[in-house]
Amino acid sequence: MPSVLSATLQDLPDQPQALLRARAFAEPLLIGATLDTGEDVLSHADAVSVILAQIGGSQAMQAASYLAYACEYLNKPEEVITKAFGATYADLAIETTRLVRVQRQARAVAADAPVKSLQTENVRKMLLAFSRDLRVVLLRLASRLQTLRYFAASKQPVPHGLAHESLHVFAPLANRLGIWQIKWEMEDLAFRFLEPETYRQVAGWLDEKRVERENYMIQLRNQLEQELISQGIHASVQGRPKHIYSIVKKMRGKSLDFARVFDIRALRVVVPTVPDCYAALSWVHAHFTPIVEEFDDYIARPKSNGYQSLHTVVRDAQERPIEIQIRTREMHEHAEHGVAAHWAYKEAGAKGYSGVSASGAYDAKIAVLRQLLAWERDLAAGDAQGTASRATTDALSDRIYVLTPDAAVVELPQGATAVDFAYTLHTNLGHRCRGARVDGAMVPLNTPLKNGQTVEITAVKEGGPSRDWLNAELGFLASSRARSKVRAWFNAQAMQETAARGREAVEKLLQREGKTAIKLDDLASQLGFKSADALFEVVGKDEFSLRNIETLLHPPEAPKAADDYVLLKKAKHSEKTTRGGVLVVGIDSLLTQLARCCKPAPPDDIRGFVTRGKGVSIHRADCANFHQMAARSGDRVIEVAWGKSDASQASVYPVDVYIEAFDRQGLLRDISEVFAKEKMNVIGVQTQSVKDLALMTFTVEVGDSSRLTKVLGSVRDVKGVRSARRR
């Protein structure tokens, strides 16, 4: 397989004898030093250099590996390495050292399963963030592979966290980058340490007749290639080695036993054109026995990720299963190097393979990584357009990943500060944040954080955010989510202050009126509010007049009896005068009551309905309830008319006014003022908000309902009012 790395890496200028100079520089610093795994540091650096060379790394890249390990043993590493090798080498060494420390801390996170899964994904994202300098990731991949080789050779027990991270973070990243040599070996070694018994069992199955199987596959590959060429199909046939972890994953993912893993023997056929694919398939099916249920045509029906190929499983004369994949060169390039195509197929395929699914944004970053690798290859060929790679890496700069003191990885936007970090952990911690330590040193709260830093927040027991945090010029917040939380805190504070003013005004009024025994929630309910706090809020905003409360506490004297102002007319009876001065035709002291459903008032056209046990209910002639009752019991309808009441005892009647308006601050106050100017007493208000609309019902007292028409016209003139009508 061709190398995925260039011979010359961008921003690592070739220097005469760079590799020899770097090793000579690092050797006196590394002699006798050991890693936390127990491996000799210089030996580890030598092995990493060899691995980088094997996957196509230049001498400049190999030289950088020595400098990265020497960095930890220098007092001022950036300054010293810059002087000796240049700023680019120094930056690479510092970044690699930081990533090593991050990985070491991340492995110390508690082994809770859901937390571990989230932590694994965060560490994977963090590696991608560091891949703005792709060389850092490549150095870490080579270093981790060497660490696994060291444990395998020394037969020492492997820390579970290291093996788990290798299998679930580093190997998938190598897979995404197309560095298959590292991917397969790292998977097998990590799996060997995590599940040694299963590893030995599958290895034993594979060892059975291994030489015979490999010889057979070489013979079959040569035969198939020659036969296709003789048919005029210029095919390239390759064997596909099966690795132990891949076998186990397929067995578990598809619930197969070892005998049912058909692609233990597998070939891949690459041909020039699509017609050649089907011609090759025809020859294979003609010379072998196909297993029909194992055939898939992903050329006619590509997978959602764009993957195309013909998959078939056949049996030879000895009934041995052989998997054969047939594709064009273009399809092969997409399958091998397309935008996360291999990952989507093998790691999170539709057939239920275990693995971590990749999000769209995640795969977009991988696309950039693959473009970077392509540019590295172009540079190796002498392409002078390397500046494009630098521009492309900016696409990876939108996020950073930092650590909590207990090594949990936290994702933040680029430019985020300790205040953003605090709000990401917990809203209350953000409110109480007063200081921060970054990598153990106190820093100003508006200091931008960098990848891999450890952040610790200093907080007070109680308190809130500073208004300065909302000043974009001061740079305290980069996260829109954190800014929203700060604004919400100040809005809540303003609301509390408004409600406090309203409470104070209401309580003072009750003290003046000698009504302190009244429960505030009951008072609010009588005024049409859901709670006392809702009442306090509108009073504090000056949207609700205290006169409405005074009216509730001292209602106007009601008429002694309803029959004082209702004249009942009934045919063929003489008129009598009641003690209230109201004329009643044929009936003396008849009990009457105004209907609550329509609230009639003079001079409304009215009708009477004889109820059972409650006298006569008086309705407006246009009342829908009255018409329903009259339709059911027409014999109980009687004619009524307003009587003449004494001028000294002018009566008032409650009527309901329904108003729809666009909600705004001060709306309730403005409408209440209209009724106050017209000397109409408001005895009740009910409000409801639906989206941007305010739906309000005012209960006002009138002596003559004809005056209401003029008042409703004034209400309609209030800003925002859509309609106002009597109910």
GIJO-V529711 format. One record per pair of residues at least 12 apart in sequence whose C-alpha atoms are under 6 Angstrom apart, sorted by the first residue. I is the first residue (numbers start at 0). J is the second residue. D is the distance in Angstrom with one decimal. If there is no record, write none. Layout:
i = (I:I)
j = (J:J)
d = (D:D)
This chain:
i = (2:2:4:4:5:5:5:6:6:6:7:7:13:18:18:21:22:25:29:44:47:47:48:66:67:77:95:101:104:105:106:121:123:125:131:131:144:162:166:166:170:170:187:224:234:234:235:235:236:236:237:237:238:239:239:241:252:261:262:264:265:265:265:266:267:267:268:268:269:269:269:269:270:271:272:276:276:287:287:287:288:288:289:289:290:290:293:293:294:294:295:296:297:307:308:308:309:309:310:311:338:371:397:397:398:398:398:399:399:399:400:401:401:401:401:402:403:403:414:415:415:415:416:416:416:416:417:419:419:422:430:430:431:431:431:431:432:433:433:434:435:435:435:436:436:437:437:438:445:445:497:497:498:498:498:500:501:501:501:501:502:519:526:526:527:527:542:542:542:543:561:561:562:563:563:564:564:565:565:566:566:566:566:566:566:567:567:567:568:568:568:569:572:573:581:590:591:591:591:592:593:593:594:594:594:598:599:600:600:601:601:604:604:605:605:605:606:606:606:606:607:607:607:607:608:608:609:650:651:651:651:652:652:652:653:653:654:654:655:655:655:655:656:656:656:656:656:657:657:657:657:657:658:658:658:659:659:659:659:660:660:660:660:660:661:661:661:661:662:662:662:680:680:681:681:682:682:683:683:684:684:711)
j = (54:55:55:56:375:376:379:56:57:379:57:379:59:58:62:62:65:69:41:65:141:142:61:92:92:89:135:451:406:406:160:408:168:400:392:395:185:189:186:189:182:185:244:236:269:270:268:269:267:268:266:267:266:265:266:263:352:320:322:321:321:322:323:323:323:324:324:325:325:326:327:328:327:327:327:325:326:313:314:315:313:314:312:313:312:313:311:312:310:311:310:309:309:330:325:326:324:325:324:323:366:388:412:413:411:412:413:411:413:450:450:450:451:452:453:453:453:454:447:447:448:477:445:446:447:448:444:476:481:481:463:464:458:459:462:463:458:457:458:457:455:456:457:454:455:453:454:453:474:475:536:539:535:536:539:539:535:536:538:539:535:531:683:684:684:685:665:667:668:668:591:592:591:579:581:642:644:641:642:582:583:639:640:641:642:583:584:639:584:638:639:584:585:585:642:614:614:615:616:616:616:617:616:617:618:654:619:652:704:703:704:619:620:618:619:620:618:620:638:639:636:637:638:639:635:636:635:702:700:701:702:700:701:702:699:700:698:699:697:698:725:726:696:697:724:725:726:695:696:723:724:725:695:722:723:693:694:721:722:692:693:719:720:721:691:692:693:719:691:692:693:699:700:698:699:698:699:697:698:696:697:723)
d = (5.7:5.4:5.0:5.9:4.7:4.4:4.9:5.8:4.4:5.0:5.4:5.3:5.9:5.7:4.3:5.3:6.0:5.4:5.5:5.8:5.5:5.6:4.8:5.9:4.0:5.3:5.4:5.8:5.3:5.0:5.2:5.9:5.5:5.4:5.4:5.9:5.9:5.0:5.5:5.7:4.8:6.0:5.4:5.8:5.6:4.7:5.7:5.2:5.7:4.5:5.7:5.3:4.6:5.4:5.6:5.9:4.7:5.5:4.9:5.0:5.5:4.5:5.8:4.9:5.7:4.7:6.0:4.7:6.0:5.2:5.3:5.9:4.9:5.4:5.6:5.9:5.9:5.9:5.9:5.5:5.2:5.1:6.0:4.1:5.6:5.5:5.9:5.8:5.6:4.4:5.1:4.9:5.8:5.9:5.8:4.8:5.5:5.0:4.7:5.5:5.0:5.9:6.0:5.1:5.7:4.5:4.8:5.4:5.6:5.2:5.1:5.6:4.8:5.1:6.0:4.5:5.7:5.6:5.0:5.5:5.9:5.0:5.6:5.6:4.8:5.5:5.7:5.8:6.0:5.8:4.6:4.8:5.1:5.4:5.3:5.6:4.4:5.8:5.2:4.8:5.6:4.6:5.5:5.8:5.1:5.6:4.7:5.1:5.6:4.3:5.9:4.9:4.9:4.5:5.7:5.1:4.2:6.0:4.8:3.8:5.1:5.7:5.2:5.8:5.1:4.4:5.1:5.2:3.8:5.3:5.2:5.6:5.6:5.3:5.2:4.9:5.8:4.8:4.9:5.6:5.2:5.7:4.9:5.4:4.7:5.2:5.7:4.4:5.0:5.5:5.5:5.9:4.7:5.4:5.9:4.8:5.4:4.7:5.8:5.0:5.7:4.8:5.6:5.5:5.5:5.4:5.4:5.7:5.7:5.3:5.9:5.9:5.5:5.5:4.4:4.9:5.4:5.7:5.7:5.6:5.8:5.1:5.9:5.8:5.7:4.7:5.3:6.0:5.8:5.1:4.3:5.2:5.2:6.0:5.5:4.4:5.6:5.6:5.7:4.5:5.9:5.5:5.6:5.1:5.7:4.5:5.7:5.9:4.6:5.8:5.5:6.0:5.2:5.7:4.4:6.0:4.9:5.5:5.3:5.8:5.3:5.3:4.0:5.0:6.0:4.6:5.9:5.0:5.6:5.2:5.0:5.5:5.4:5.8:4.4:5.6:5.8:5.8:4.9:5.7:4.7:6.0)
